[in-house]
Amino acid sequence: MIDVSVLYSGLDTPSTPHRYGREITQIDPPEHQRMAVAKNASERRPIVVWNITRTCNLKCVHCYTDSEAKRYPNELSTEQCKAVLDDLAEFEVPAVLFSGGEPLSRPDVFELAEYARSLGLHVVLSTNGTLIDAEKAQRFVDLKFAYIGISLDSATPAIHDEFRGKQGAFDKAMGGFHRCVEAGQKVGLRLTLTRQTAKDLDEIFDLIEREGINRACFYHLCPAGRGSNLISLTHEETRAAVEKIFDRTRELNERGKRVEILMVDNHCDGPALYLKMLKEGHPRAQQVLDMITWNGGAKNSSGVGIANIDFYGNVHADQFSMYRTFGNVKERKFSEIWQDTSDPIMAGLKDRLPLLKGRCATCRFKNACGGSLRARAESMTGDPWASDPYCYLNDDEIAGEPIEIPDNENRAPAPVAETAS
């Protein structure tokens, strides 16, 4: 995950202590949004993406869990979920993200959230937004959800509805945004980059500003579930979309609009931003390179700083790697499964750089990108250590000796505010 607002615009956000290992100085977020400062990127506990149900009221064309509006047997019970939460709290994970399917279709979702909050866990929810009424929005606030992410595929209702497989989904999702904003709940937009959504980015940014949305995450497609059937962007189309997001983020923040903009699931976005800033003669280009290299990108992501528990309790390296399971929380604690490196893939994910092949193996940015998304590389090539086919940097840009981690991995970079122009 690349925080464009922090890196390009020099902002502080509640999650940057975890992401870049430094104290925040510009803002004072409420305690339930604040994340602890990471002293070492490689030793961070994982943020756990938990698909608490496969059931969903929509049928999205890019759904990685291939969910439908039906009940699925053998999902974890309420008591089993609470036992998992006990373990996650004891293991001191930095956050739990309830996802689905549609998590709000699970009747006990607020009971689980309340229990998680009682254990001191940082709780986030990822939703399609269509089920959020005023009462639910207020429950988010009362239970101190750190953040609610609502998926939106277009600023054009008909296009969003087509992606979501249901007429009227856009209006209901926007109603969810409005109710969260009215209740004072931090809410953000989540969008997957496809050929259609990439054409709609200016309209999406206009909507973000118009609707008072606090945060937006732009995801690169990983071909999983029904998303395997989508035609991906070319490298040229991807780079154009990424550049558009960079430029609109800068323009927003230059006008004093404090919006967090993040790029997800293609860690070459960090080097791409550095190269852009270097070309512009940006005064913080070197600092940004230090920050993304300290963070490590994918090197410290799937299997290290990101984990997934699915609806049946299976543990995966991330939510796009459900084709491989390392264990089940009904049989062993998540914390035990996560630290068990007897599986060669789990061991490899925790020390992947020596295993990378092709362009990733020789890339000068491999300490900052970490070989990007292993799930995508494996699903598209059959080899978990192959180069990520979605890397859009050219051969000249990645040529050269690997960039070293600044000083050592235990030293976080200086706060952005100290050197911001």
C-alpha positions as CSV (number, residue, x, y, z in Angstrom):
1,M,0.0,0.0,0.0
2,I,1.4,3.4,-1.1
3,D,0.2,6.4,0.7
4,V,0.3,9.1,-2.0
5,S,-0.9,11.9,0.3
6,V,1.9,11.2,2.7
7,L,4.7,10.7,0.2
8,Y,3.8,13.2,-2.4
9,S,2.0,15.9,-0.4
10,G,3.8,15.6,2.9
11,L,0.7,15.0,5.0
12,D,0.4,13.0,8.2
13,T,-2.3,10.4,8.5
14,P,-3.3,8.1,11.4
15,S,-1.8,5.0,9.7
16,T,1.6,6.4,8.7
17,P,3.3,5.5,12.1
18,H,2.6,1.9,11.2
19,R,3.4,2.3,7.5
20,Y,6.5,4.4,7.7
21,G,7.7,4.0,11.2
22,R,7.6,7.6,12.5
23,E,5.6,9.8,14.9
24,I,2.9,12.0,13.4
25,T,3.3,15.7,14.1
26,Q,0.6,17.5,12.1
27,I,-2.6,15.9,13.4
28,D,-3.9,14.4,16.6
29,P,-6.3,11.6,15.5
30,P,-8.7,10.0,18.0
31,E,-7.2,7.0,19.8
32,H,-9.3,4.5,17.9
33,Q,-7.8,5.7,14.6
34,R,-4.2,6.0,15.8
35,M,-1.8,3.2,14.9
36,A,1.3,2.4,16.8
37,V,4.7,3.4,15.5
38,A,6.5,0.4,13.8
39,K,10.1,0.2,14.8
40,N,11.0,-2.4,12.2
41,A,9.0,-3.0,9.1
42,S,9.9,-6.6,8.8
43,E,8.8,-7.5,12.3
44,R,5.3,-5.8,12.2
45,R,2.4,-8.0,13.2
46,P,0.0,-8.5,10.3
47,I,-3.1,-6.5,9.6
48,V,-5.7,-9.2,9.3
49,V,-8.2,-9.0,6.5
50,W,-11.0,-11.3,7.7
51,N,-13.8,-12.4,5.3
52,I,-16.3,-13.1,8.1
53,T,-18.9,-14.2,5.6
54,R,-19.1,-15.2,1.9
55,T,-22.7,-14.1,1.6
56,C,-23.3,-10.9,-0.3
57,N,-26.4,-9.1,-1.5
58,L,-24.7,-8.1,-4.8
59,K,-22.9,-10.1,-7.5
60,C,-19.9,-7.9,-8.6
61,V,-18.0,-8.8,-11.8
62,H,-14.6,-8.5,-10.0
63,C,-15.4,-10.3,-6.8
64,Y,-12.4,-12.3,-5.7
65,T,-14.5,-14.6,-3.4
66,D,-17.1,-15.3,-6.1
67,S,-19.8,-14.4,-3.6
68,E,-23.6,-14.5,-4.1
69,A,-26.8,-13.7,-2.2
70,K,-27.1,-17.0,-0.4
71,R,-26.0,-18.6,2.8
72,Y,-22.9,-20.7,2.8
73,P,-22.6,-23.6,5.3
74,N,-19.7,-24.1,7.8
75,E,-18.8,-20.5,8.3
76,L,-17.3,-19.7,11.7
77,S,-19.8,-19.3,14.5
78,T,-20.0,-16.3,16.8
79,E,-18.1,-18.0,19.6
80,Q,-15.5,-19.3,17.2
81,C,-15.0,-15.8,15.9
82,K,-14.6,-14.4,19.4
83,A,-12.0,-17.0,20.2
84,V,-10.1,-15.8,17.1
85,L,-10.4,-12.2,18.2
86,D,-9.0,-13.2,21.6
87,D,-5.9,-14.7,19.9
88,L,-5.5,-11.7,17.5
89,A,-5.6,-9.3,20.5
90,E,-3.1,-11.4,22.4
91,F,-0.9,-11.5,19.3
92,E,-1.1,-7.7,19.1
93,V,-2.1,-7.4,15.5
94,P,-2.4,-3.7,14.5
95,A,-5.8,-3.9,13.0
96,V,-8.7,-6.3,12.0
97,L,-10.5,-5.5,8.7
98,F,-13.9,-7.2,8.5
99,S,-14.7,-8.0,4.9
100,G,-16.8,-10.5,3.0
101,G,-18.9,-11.1,0.8
102,E,-20.8,-8.3,2.5
103,P,-19.9,-8.2,6.2
104,L,-23.1,-6.3,7.1
105,S,-25.1,-9.3,5.9
106,R,-23.7,-11.2,8.9
107,P,-26.2,-10.8,11.7
108,D,-23.6,-10.7,14.5
109,V,-21.2,-8.3,12.8
110,F,-21.8,-5.6,15.4
111,E,-21.5,-8.1,18.3
112,L,-18.1,-9.2,16.9
113,A,-17.0,-5.6,16.4
114,E,-18.0,-4.7,20.0
115,Y,-16.1,-7.6,21.3
116,A,-13.1,-6.7,19.2
117,R,-13.2,-3.1,20.5
118,S,-13.5,-4.4,24.1
119,L,-10.1,-6.2,23.5
120,G,-8.6,-3.0,22.3
121,L,-8.4,-4.0,18.6
122,H,-8.3,-1.4,15.8
123,V,-11.4,-2.3,13.7
124,V,-12.1,-1.5,10.0
125,L,-15.0,-2.5,7.8
126,S,-15.0,-3.0,4.0
127,T,-18.5,-2.9,2.5
128,N,-20.4,-2.3,-0.7
129,G,-22.3,0.4,1.3
130,T,-25.8,-0.6,0.2
131,L,-26.9,-1.8,3.6
132,I,-25.8,1.2,5.6
133,D,-28.8,3.0,7.1
134,A,-28.7,5.8,9.7
135,E,-28.7,3.3,12.6
136,K,-25.8,1.3,11.3
137,A,-23.8,4.5,10.6
138,Q,-24.3,5.5,14.3
139,R,-23.3,2.1,15.5
140,F,-20.0,2.6,13.6
141,V,-19.4,5.8,15.5
142,D,-20.5,4.4,18.9
143,L,-18.3,1.4,18.6
144,K,-15.4,3.5,17.3
145,F,-14.7,1.8,14.0
146,A,-11.5,3.4,12.8
147,Y,-12.6,3.5,9.2
148,I,-15.4,2.3,6.9
149,G,-14.4,1.6,3.3
150,I,-17.1,1.6,0.7
151,S,-16.6,0.2,-2.8
152,L,-17.4,2.3,-5.7
153,D,-16.6,1.4,-9.3
154,S,-17.6,4.6,-11.1
155,A,-19.1,8.1,-10.6
156,T,-21.6,7.2,-13.3
157,P,-24.5,5.2,-11.7
158,A,-25.2,2.9,-14.7
159,I,-21.5,1.8,-14.9
160,H,-21.3,1.2,-11.1
161,D,-24.6,-0.8,-11.2
162,E,-23.3,-2.9,-14.1
163,F,-20.1,-3.8,-12.1
164,R,-22.2,-4.6,-9.0
165,G,-24.7,-6.7,-10.8
166,K,-27.7,-4.8,-9.4
167,Q,-29.7,-1.8,-10.6
168,G,-29.8,1.0,-7.9
169,A,-26.6,-0.1,-6.2
170,F,-24.9,3.2,-6.9
171,D,-27.7,5.2,-5.2
172,K,-27.7,2.9,-2.2
173,A,-23.9,3.1,-1.9
174,M,-23.9,6.8,-2.1
175,G,-26.6,6.8,0.6
176,G,-24.2,4.8,2.7
177,F,-21.5,7.4,2.2
178,H,-23.9,10.2,3.1
179,R,-25.0,8.5,6.3
180,C,-21.5,7.9,7.5
181,V,-20.5,11.5,6.8
182,E,-23.6,12.8,8.6
183,A,-22.8,10.6,11.6
184,G,-19.2,11.8,11.7
185,Q,-17.8,8.4,10.8
186,K,-14.5,8.4,8.9
187,V,-15.4,6.8,5.5
188,G,-13.4,6.1,2.3
189,L,-13.9,5.0,-1.2
190,R,-12.4,1.8,-2.6
191,L,-12.0,1.3,-6.3
192,T,-10.4,-1.4,-8.5
193,L,-8.6,-0.1,-11.6
194,T,-10.0,-1.6,-14.8
195,R,-10.3,-0.2,-18.3
196,Q,-13.6,1.3,-17.5
197,T,-12.8,2.8,-14.0
198,A,-9.5,4.1,-15.3
199,K,-11.4,6.3,-17.8
200,D,-13.5,7.7,-14.9
201,L,-10.8,8.9,-12.5
202,D,-11.4,12.6,-12.9
203,E,-15.1,12.1,-12.1
204,I,-14.2,9.9,-9.2
205,F,-11.9,12.6,-7.7
206,D,-14.6,15.3,-8.3
207,L,-17.0,13.0,-6.4
208,I,-14.5,12.5,-3.5
209,E,-14.3,16.3,-3.0
210,R,-17.9,17.0,-3.5
211,E,-19.1,14.3,-1.1
212,G,-16.6,15.1,1.7
213,I,-15.0,11.6,1.5
214,N,-12.0,11.3,3.8
215,R,-10.0,8.6,2.1
216,A,-9.7,6.7,-1.2
217,C,-7.9,3.5,-2.0
218,F,-7.2,2.6,-5.6
219,Y,-6.6,-1.2,-6.1
220,H,-4.7,-2.8,-8.9
221,L,-6.6,-5.8,-10.2
222,C,-5.5,-9.3,-9.0
223,P,-7.1,-12.0,-11.2
224,A,-9.0,-14.0,-8.6
225,G,-12.6,-15.3,-8.4
226,R,-14.8,-13.5,-10.9
227,G,-12.0,-10.9,-11.3
228,S,-10.2,-13.5,-13.4
229,N,-12.5,-12.8,-16.2
230,L,-11.8,-9.1,-16.5
231,I,-9.5,-7.7,-19.1
232,S,-6.6,-6.0,-17.3
233,L,-5.1,-2.7,-18.2
234,T,-2.0,-2.6,-20.4
235,H,1.2,-1.3,-18.8
236,E,0.7,2.0,-20.6
237,E,-2.9,2.3,-19.5
238,T,-1.9,1.5,-15.9
239,R,0.8,4.1,-15.8
240,A,-1.5,6.7,-17.2
241,A,-4.0,5.9,-14.5
242,V,-1.4,6.0,-11.8
243,E,-0.1,9.3,-13.0
244,K,-3.6,10.7,-13.0
245,I,-4.1,9.6,-9.4
246,F,-0.7,11.2,-8.4
247,D,-1.6,14.5,-10.1
248,R,-5.1,14.8,-8.7
249,T,-3.9,13.9,-5.2
250,R,-1.3,16.7,-5.4
251,E,-3.9,19.2,-6.8
252,L,-6.4,18.3,-4.0
253,N,-3.8,18.8,-1.2
254,E,-2.4,22.0,-2.8
255,R,-5.9,23.4,-2.4
256,G,-6.0,22.4,1.3
257,K,-8.3,19.4,0.9
258,R,-7.0,16.9,3.4
259,V,-7.8,13.6,1.7
260,E,-5.9,10.4,2.1
261,I,-5.2,8.8,-1.2
262,L,-3.6,5.3,-1.3
263,M,-2.5,2.9,-4.1
264,V,-2.9,-0.8,-3.3
265,D,-1.6,-4.2,-4.7
266,N,1.1,-3.0,-7.0
267,H,4.2,-1.9,-5.1
268,C,6.0,-0.5,-8.1
269,D,3.7,2.5,-7.6
270,G,6.2,3.6,-4.9
271,P,9.2,3.7,-7.2
272,A,7.1,5.2,-10.0
273,L,6.2,8.1,-7.6
274,Y,9.8,8.5,-6.6
275,L,10.9,8.7,-10.3
276,K,8.2,11.3,-11.0
277,M,9.3,13.4,-8.1
278,L,12.9,13.1,-9.1
279,K,12.0,14.3,-12.6
280,E,10.1,17.2,-11.2
281,G,13.1,18.2,-9.0
282,H,10.9,17.7,-5.9
283,P,12.8,18.6,-2.7
284,R,11.6,15.5,-0.9
285,A,12.3,12.9,-3.6
286,Q,15.2,11.3,-1.7
287,Q,13.2,11.2,1.5
288,V,10.4,9.5,-0.3
289,L,12.8,6.9,-1.6
290,D,14.1,6.3,1.9
291,M,10.5,5.9,3.2
292,I,9.3,3.4,0.7
293,T,12.6,1.5,1.0
294,W,12.3,1.4,4.8
295,N,8.7,0.2,4.4
296,G,9.9,-2.5,2.0
297,G,6.7,-2.7,-0.1
298,A,5.6,-6.3,-0.8
299,K,8.7,-7.7,1.0
300,N,6.8,-6.9,4.3
301,S,3.3,-7.4,3.0
302,S,1.5,-10.7,2.1
303,G,2.7,-13.4,4.6
304,V,4.3,-10.8,6.8
305,G,2.4,-7.5,7.4
306,I,-0.9,-8.7,5.7
307,A,-2.8,-11.8,6.5
308,N,-6.2,-13.3,5.6
309,I,-8.7,-15.4,7.4
310,D,-11.5,-16.6,5.2
311,F,-15.2,-17.4,6.0
312,Y,-14.4,-21.0,6.9
313,G,-11.4,-20.1,9.1
314,N,-8.6,-20.9,6.6
315,V,-5.5,-18.8,6.9
316,H,-3.9,-17.3,3.8
317,A,-1.1,-15.0,3.0
318,D,-3.6,-12.4,1.7
319,Q,-7.1,-12.3,0.5
320,F,-6.1,-13.0,-3.1
321,S,-4.2,-16.2,-2.2
322,M,-7.2,-18.4,-1.2
323,Y,-5.9,-21.1,-3.4
324,R,-3.3,-21.9,-0.7
325,T,-4.1,-22.5,3.0
326,F,-1.6,-22.7,5.8
327,G,-4.0,-23.9,8.5
328,N,-7.4,-23.4,10.0
329,V,-8.3,-21.4,13.1
330,K,-10.8,-24.0,14.1
331,E,-7.8,-26.4,14.7
332,R,-4.9,-24.1,15.6
333,K,-4.6,-20.5,16.7
334,F,-4.0,-17.9,14.0
335,S,-0.8,-16.8,15.8
336,E,0.6,-20.3,15.7
337,I,-0.2,-20.8,12.1
338,W,1.2,-17.4,11.1
339,Q,4.6,-18.0,12.8
340,D,5.0,-21.6,11.6
341,T,7.5,-21.5,8.7
342,S,7.6,-25.3,8.1
343,D,5.7,-24.6,4.9
344,P,8.2,-23.6,2.3
345,I,5.9,-21.0,0.8
346,M,5.3,-19.3,4.2
347,A,9.0,-19.4,4.9
348,G,9.7,-17.9,1.4
349,L,7.2,-15.1,1.8
350,K,8.9,-14.1,5.0
351,D,12.3,-13.9,3.2
352,R,11.3,-13.6,-0.5
353,L,14.0,-11.4,-2.0
354,P,16.5,-14.2,-2.6
355,L,13.8,-16.3,-4.3
356,L,12.6,-13.7,-6.8
357,K,13.1,-14.4,-10.5
358,G,13.3,-12.5,-13.7
359,R,13.0,-8.7,-13.7
360,C,12.1,-8.6,-10.0
361,A,15.4,-10.4,-9.1
362,T,17.6,-7.8,-10.8
363,C,15.4,-4.7,-10.2
364,R,17.2,-1.8,-8.3
365,F,14.0,-1.1,-6.5
366,K,13.5,-4.6,-5.1
367,N,14.1,-3.4,-1.5
368,A,11.3,-0.8,-2.0
369,C,8.9,-2.9,-4.0
370,G,9.7,-6.4,-2.8
371,G,8.6,-8.1,-6.0
372,S,5.0,-6.7,-5.7
373,L,2.0,-9.1,-5.4
374,R,3.0,-12.8,-5.2
375,A,-0.6,-13.9,-5.6
376,R,-0.8,-12.2,-9.0
377,A,2.6,-13.5,-10.2
378,E,1.6,-17.1,-9.2
379,S,-1.9,-17.0,-10.6
380,M,-0.7,-15.6,-13.9
381,T,2.5,-17.7,-14.3
382,G,2.2,-20.7,-12.1
383,D,5.4,-19.7,-10.2
384,P,5.1,-18.0,-6.8
385,W,8.5,-16.4,-7.3
386,A,8.2,-15.2,-10.9
387,S,8.2,-11.5,-11.8
388,D,4.8,-9.7,-11.2
389,P,3.4,-9.3,-14.8
390,Y,1.7,-6.0,-13.7
391,C,5.0,-4.2,-13.2
392,Y,4.8,-1.2,-15.6
393,L,8.3,0.2,-15.0
394,N,10.5,-0.1,-18.1
395,D,13.9,-1.9,-18.2
396,D,15.9,1.3,-18.1
397,E,14.1,2.5,-15.0
398,I,14.8,-0.6,-13.0
399,A,18.4,-1.2,-14.1
400,G,21.3,-0.7,-11.7
401,E,22.4,-1.9,-8.3
402,P,19.7,-2.4,-5.6
403,I,19.0,0.6,-3.5
404,E,20.0,0.0,0.0
405,I,17.7,0.3,3.0
406,P,18.5,3.7,4.7
407,D,21.1,3.2,7.5
408,N,19.4,0.0,8.7
409,E,16.0,-1.5,8.9
410,N,15.5,-0.5,12.5
411,R,15.9,3.2,11.9
412,A,12.8,5.0,10.7
413,P,13.0,8.0,8.4
414,A,12.6,11.5,9.8
415,P,9.1,12.9,9.9
416,V,8.0,14.5,6.7
417,A,7.2,17.8,8.4
418,E,10.9,18.3,9.2
419,T,12.0,18.5,5.6
420,A,8.8,19.5,3.8
421,S,9.1,22.5,1.5
